Amino acid sequence: MPSQFMNAKQTAEYLNMSVTWVYRDAPRLGLAAHRFGAGRNAKLQFKVSDVDAWARQQRLR
């Protein structure tokens, strides 16, 4: 079964963006992350289906 989540680096590669963009701009633009853990050690993960849906919404018409 393929992984349901991607980390920030995998998400950046998938979207052809920088990791900095994923952390700084993606949440502001509506790409929701899931936080696993607490405090400074928390890891952001992005659900593959959410990233795909977000990317489809960004398509120009």
C-alpha positions as CSV (number, residue, x, y, z in Angstrom):
1,M,0.0,0.0,0.0
2,P,1.5,3.4,-1.0
3,S,2.1,6.0,1.7
4,Q,-0.8,8.3,2.4
5,F,1.5,11.1,3.5
6,M,4.5,13.0,2.2
7,N,7.0,15.0,4.2
8,A,7.8,18.6,3.3
9,K,10.7,17.6,1.1
10,Q,8.7,15.1,-0.8
11,T,5.8,17.6,-1.2
12,A,8.2,20.2,-2.5
13,E,9.6,17.8,-5.1
14,Y,6.1,16.6,-6.1
15,L,5.0,20.2,-6.7
16,N,8.4,21.3,-8.1
17,M,8.7,24.0,-5.5
18,S,11.3,24.7,-2.7
19,V,11.0,23.3,0.8
20,T,11.0,26.9,2.1
21,W,7.9,27.6,-0.1
22,V,6.2,24.5,1.4
23,Y,6.8,25.7,5.0
24,R,6.1,29.4,4.4
25,D,3.7,29.9,1.6
26,A,1.7,26.6,1.1
27,P,-0.4,27.0,4.3
28,R,-1.1,30.6,3.5
29,L,-2.4,29.5,0.0
30,G,-4.6,26.8,1.4
31,L,-2.5,23.6,1.3
32,A,-3.2,22.1,4.7
33,A,-0.5,20.2,6.6
34,H,-0.9,17.6,9.3
35,R,1.4,18.0,12.4
36,F,2.8,14.9,13.9
37,G,4.4,15.4,17.3
38,A,4.7,18.5,19.5
39,G,7.0,21.5,19.9
40,R,10.2,21.8,17.9
41,N,10.2,18.2,17.0
42,A,6.9,18.2,15.3
43,K,6.9,17.0,11.7
44,L,4.7,18.4,9.0
45,Q,3.1,15.8,6.7
46,F,0.9,16.4,3.7
47,K,-1.8,14.0,2.6
48,V,-1.2,13.0,-1.0
49,S,-4.9,13.3,-1.9
50,D,-5.0,16.8,-0.3
51,V,-2.0,17.9,-2.4
52,D,-3.5,16.5,-5.6
53,A,-6.8,18.3,-4.9
54,W,-5.1,21.6,-4.1
55,A,-3.0,21.4,-7.3
56,R,-6.2,20.8,-9.3
57,Q,-7.7,23.9,-7.8
58,Q,-4.7,26.0,-8.8
59,R,-5.2,25.2,-12.5
60,L,-5.8,28.2,-14.7
61,R,-8.9,28.2,-16.8
